[in-house]
């Protein structure tokens, strides 16, 4: 499960956060056709950092960071950015609920 990163003091606008999340994931998984669960977790963590960074400016394409800037931001968010893996039967109910909502 990936919760949003709490960066309220810098939050400006969520426009572009979803695109940034996907771009962060793709940047981690690029070229890795047989990625592991650990690689996927790392991709989610990177995606969350990128999405959080995108919320620090107005609009979807403003303040595009350099590789060094986004890597530094990601590194600064590492402790609060862990993706939690649940291997509990209770999660099956949550997933079934989400799936049923998507089917409508």
C-alpha distance (Angstrom), angle and dihedral (degrees) to the residues before:
residue distance angle dihedral
X1 . . .
X2 3.76 . .
X3 3.79 117.5 .
X4 3.82 121.1 -166.3
X5 3.78 117.3 -95.0
X6 3.80 110.6 -108.9
X7 3.80 105.7 -127.7
X8 3.82 97.9 145.8
X9 3.80 95.9 150.7
X10 3.82 90.9 62.4
X11 3.83 99.3 33.6
X12 3.80 113.8 125.0
X13 3.83 110.2 149.1
X14 3.81 135.4 -9.7
X15 3.82 94.7 -146.5
X16 3.80 108.5 127.6
X17 3.81 95.6 14.1
X18 3.81 93.4 117.0
X19 3.79 92.3 49.5
X20 3.81 90.2 46.8
X21 3.81 90.2 50.2
X22 3.81 91.1 53.8
X23 3.81 92.1 44.8
X24 3.80 90.8 52.0
X25 3.80 91.7 50.7
X26 3.79 92.5 47.3
X27 3.80 91.3 48.2
X28 3.81 89.1 58.2
X29 3.82 97.4 42.2
X30 3.83 97.4 39.3
X31 3.79 109.8 137.5
X32 3.81 93.8 -1.0
X33 3.81 103.0 117.1
X34 3.81 94.6 168.1
X35 3.78 100.2 41.5
X36 3.79 121.7 170.5
X37 3.80 128.8 -125.3
X38 3.81 87.5 -103.8
X39 3.81 91.5 53.7
X40 3.80 89.7 49.4
X41 3.82 90.2 51.5
X42 3.80 89.8 50.6
X43 3.80 89.3 49.9
X44 3.81 90.8 52.2
X45 3.80 90.3 49.5
X46 3.78 91.4 50.7
X47 3.80 91.0 46.3
X48 3.80 90.6 52.5
X49 3.80 91.4 51.3
X50 3.79 91.7 49.3
X51 3.82 91.7 47.7
X52 3.79 91.0 49.1
X53 3.81 90.8 49.5
X54 3.81 90.3 51.1
X55 3.82 89.7 57.3
X56 3.80 90.6 62.1
X57 3.83 94.1 77.1
X58 3.82 138.4 39.6
X59 3.78 120.1 -93.3
X60 3.75 133.8 8.2
X61 3.80 100.9 -79.5
X62 3.79 105.3 32.8
X63 3.78 123.8 114.3
X64 3.80 96.7 11.1
X65 3.81 104.5 -168.4
X66 3.76 128.8 -133.9
X67 3.79 117.9 -116.4
X68 3.80 89.2 -101.0
X69 3.82 92.7 51.7
X70 3.80 95.5 48.9
X71 3.82 92.5 43.5
X72 3.80 90.1 51.0
X73 3.82 91.3 48.5
X74 3.82 90.8 48.1
X75 3.81 91.3 49.4
X76 3.82 90.7 50.1
X77 3.82 90.4 53.9
X78 3.82 96.9 46.3
X79 3.82 97.5 107.2
X80 3.81 94.8 51.5
X81 3.80 93.4 36.6
X82 3.80 102.6 70.9
X83 3.77 115.5 134.5
X84 3.79 111.3 -134.9
X85 3.80 118.2 -137.4
X86 3.78 116.3 -153.7
X87 3.75 118.7 -164.6
X88 3.76 94.4 -179.2
X89 3.80 128.4 126.1
X90 3.81 88.6 -130.5
X91 3.81 88.8 69.7
X92 3.80 89.1 62.9
X93 3.81 88.0 67.8
X94 3.81 91.7 51.0
X95 3.80 91.8 48.4
X96 3.81 91.3 47.4
X97 3.81 89.6 51.7
X98 3.81 92.5 50.3
X99 3.82 90.7 46.2
X100 3.80 91.6 50.8
X101 3.81 90.4 51.6
X102 3.81 91.3 50.6
X103 3.79 91.9 51.6
X104 3.82 92.4 61.0
